């Protein structure tokens, strides 16, 4: 069996035999991007407020509290970085969804020819 045919069978299993609908995929990506943007904005505000809290605590001489707060700032910054990566990946998928659609139709055509020997 061809590797391509095995991959197609796996894709077909995962989609339960349904075709890949790029319009629905685009809509879901747009929805996810809008929700992700809101989440990123909220996290950015929280992170900037936490940074200003740390500077205030250091200026007041509360070094132990500032130390614990910095731990949260680092975790929030890491989460924010991950959200930026996910946003970039979703944007890339949205830009390249037409390639997925194009390659899927060629894949289906090739596999039909391969299967029936047409």
Order of alpha helices (4+ residues) and beta strands (2+ residues): alpha-alpha-alpha
